[in-house]
């Protein structure tokens, strides 16, 4: 049975949105775009646009599960406030469709894909391209991040190769080692 996963990378100027479908361990990227908000100066109007466009994607693709990246830090408090509002607009669009939004910190997203919570965006894109056999390099950074959030949620549902959901602790508090990662991900180990 196919599972459609909505992944969102919220931003006050650009919000990445992706729909990843898994069907018998075969993956398809059904949608992967960026909601561009640069043309709208009014922050309230930007939030309305995020809400409306995320709602439209949900209505069109009917995802089974949803995940949103959670902002964790920033130098500018006002920018963080705007980012949190963008996240809230996306979550509200999800909850209005009677769906639940799982939230993941950026380090958890990177770790689910590369095994390293401090991986670069380039490393994440490289691994996503390998995992999904999809030309991620052709995507903007925000679209790639949204796809990464969808993949992270897939692994935490217990379907991914990292076995995520079988570990009941919060994804960001889990302690692990390289030995455990290698055991859970033998296909990622390169022999020299």
C-alpha positions as CSV (number, residue, x, y, z in Angstrom):
1,X,0.0,0.0,0.0
2,X,1.4,3.4,-1.0
3,X,2.1,6.1,1.6
4,X,2.2,9.8,0.7
5,X,4.3,12.0,2.9
6,X,4.2,15.8,2.9
7,X,7.4,17.5,4.0
8,X,7.6,21.2,4.6
9,X,10.6,23.5,5.2
10,X,8.9,26.7,6.4
11,X,10.4,30.1,5.6
12,X,9.1,33.7,5.7
13,X,10.5,34.4,2.2
14,X,10.5,30.9,0.7
15,X,8.7,27.7,2.0
16,X,9.7,24.4,0.5
17,X,6.9,21.8,0.0
18,X,7.4,18.2,-1.1
19,X,5.2,15.1,-1.5
20,X,7.2,11.8,-1.4
21,X,5.3,8.6,-2.2
22,X,6.6,5.2,-1.0
23,X,5.1,2.0,-2.5
24,X,6.7,-1.3,-1.8
25,X,10.1,0.3,-1.2
26,X,9.9,2.3,-4.4
27,X,9.9,6.0,-4.1
28,X,8.4,8.7,-6.3
29,X,8.7,12.5,-5.8
30,X,5.1,13.6,-6.7
31,X,5.7,17.3,-6.0
32,X,8.6,19.4,-4.9
33,X,8.4,23.1,-5.2
34,X,8.9,26.4,-3.3
35,X,6.3,28.9,-2.3
36,X,7.9,32.2,-3.2
37,X,7.0,35.0,-0.9
38,X,9.5,37.7,-1.9
39,X,6.9,39.6,-4.0
40,X,4.7,40.1,-0.9
41,X,5.9,42.7,1.5
42,X,3.2,42.3,4.1
43,X,4.0,39.5,6.6
44,X,0.4,38.7,7.3
45,X,-0.2,38.3,3.6
46,X,2.8,36.0,3.3
47,X,1.3,33.8,6.1
48,X,-2.0,33.7,4.3
49,X,-0.2,32.6,1.1
50,X,1.6,29.8,2.9
51,X,-1.6,28.6,4.4
52,X,-3.5,28.7,1.1
53,X,-0.8,27.1,-1.0
54,X,-0.1,24.3,1.5
55,X,-3.8,23.7,1.8
56,X,-4.0,23.4,-2.0
57,X,-1.2,20.9,-2.1
58,X,-2.8,18.8,0.6
59,X,-6.2,18.8,-1.2
60,X,-4.6,17.8,-4.5
61,X,-2.2,15.1,-3.3
62,X,-4.0,13.9,-0.2
63,X,-0.9,12.9,1.9
64,X,-1.3,10.3,4.5
65,X,1.2,11.8,6.9
66,X,2.9,15.2,7.3
67,X,6.1,16.6,8.7
68,X,7.4,20.2,9.2
69,X,10.9,21.3,10.1
70,X,11.2,23.2,13.3
71,X,13.3,26.3,13.6
72,X,15.7,26.1,16.5
73,X,18.0,29.2,16.6
74,X,18.8,32.4,15.0
75,X,20.8,35.6,15.5
76,X,17.8,37.9,14.8
77,X,14.9,37.4,17.2
78,X,12.5,39.1,14.8
79,X,13.5,36.7,11.9
80,X,13.0,33.8,14.3
81,X,9.5,35.1,15.2
82,X,8.6,35.3,11.5
83,X,10.0,31.9,10.8
84,X,7.9,30.4,13.6
85,X,4.8,32.1,12.2
86,X,5.5,30.6,8.8
87,X,5.8,27.2,10.5
88,X,2.5,27.8,12.3
89,X,0.7,28.8,9.0
90,X,1.9,25.5,7.5
91,X,0.8,23.5,10.5
92,X,-2.6,25.2,10.6
93,X,-3.1,24.2,6.9
94,X,-2.3,20.6,7.8
95,X,-4.5,20.5,10.9
96,X,-7.4,22.1,9.0
97,X,-7.3,19.0,6.8
98,X,-7.6,16.7,9.9
99,X,-4.0,15.6,9.6
100,X,-1.2,15.6,12.2
101,X,2.1,17.5,11.6
102,X,5.2,15.8,13.0
103,X,8.0,18.2,13.8
104,X,11.7,17.6,13.3
105,X,14.7,19.7,14.1
106,X,17.2,20.3,11.3
107,X,19.8,18.1,13.0
108,X,17.3,15.2,13.1
109,X,16.5,15.6,9.4
110,X,20.2,15.6,8.5
111,X,20.8,12.6,10.7
112,X,18.0,10.6,9.2
113,X,19.5,11.0,5.7
114,X,23.3,11.1,6.2
115,X,23.7,9.6,9.7
116,X,25.3,12.9,10.8
117,X,23.2,15.7,12.3
118,X,25.9,18.2,11.3
119,X,26.0,17.3,7.6
120,X,26.1,20.0,5.1
121,X,23.2,20.8,2.8
122,X,25.4,19.5,-0.1
123,X,25.8,16.1,1.7
124,X,22.1,15.9,2.4
125,X,21.3,16.6,-1.3
126,X,23.9,14.0,-2.4
127,X,22.3,11.3,-0.2
128,X,18.8,12.2,-1.1
129,X,19.7,11.8,-4.8
130,X,21.1,8.3,-4.1
131,X,18.2,7.2,-1.8
132,X,15.5,8.5,-4.1
133,X,17.2,8.2,-7.5
134,X,15.9,11.7,-8.2
135,X,17.8,14.7,-9.6
136,X,17.9,16.7,-6.3
137,X,20.7,18.9,-7.7
138,X,18.2,20.5,-10.0
139,X,16.1,21.7,-7.1
140,X,16.4,24.8,-5.0
141,X,17.7,24.5,-1.4
142,X,14.3,25.0,0.1
143,X,12.7,22.3,-2.1
144,X,15.5,19.9,-1.3
145,X,15.0,20.6,2.4
146,X,11.3,19.9,2.2
147,X,12.1,16.6,0.5
148,X,14.6,15.8,3.3
149,X,11.9,16.5,5.9
150,X,9.6,14.0,4.1
151,X,12.3,11.4,4.0
152,X,13.1,12.0,7.7
153,X,9.5,11.4,8.6
154,X,9.4,8.2,6.5
155,X,12.3,6.8,8.4
156,X,10.7,7.7,11.8
157,X,7.5,5.9,10.8
158,X,9.5,2.7,11.0
159,X,9.6,2.1,7.3
160,X,13.1,3.5,6.6
161,X,16.3,1.6,6.7
162,X,17.3,3.4,9.9
163,X,14.4,1.8,11.7
164,X,13.4,5.2,13.3
165,X,10.0,4.5,15.0
166,X,11.1,1.4,16.7
167,X,13.1,3.6,19.0
168,X,10.5,5.4,21.2
169,X,12.6,8.3,22.4
170,X,12.3,11.8,20.8
171,X,14.3,11.9,17.6
172,X,16.6,14.7,18.9
173,X,17.4,13.1,22.2
174,X,18.5,9.7,20.9
175,X,22.0,8.7,21.7
176,X,23.7,6.6,19.0
177,X,27.1,5.6,17.9
178,X,28.8,5.0,14.5
179,X,28.6,1.2,15.2
180,X,24.8,1.4,15.6
181,X,24.6,3.5,12.4
182,X,26.7,1.1,10.4
183,X,24.6,-1.8,11.7
184,X,21.4,-0.1,10.8
185,X,22.7,1.2,7.4
186,X,25.1,-1.3,5.8
187,X,24.3,0.0,2.3
188,X,25.9,3.3,3.2
189,X,29.3,1.9,4.2
190,X,31.9,2.2,1.5
191,X,34.7,-0.3,1.4
192,X,38.2,0.9,0.6
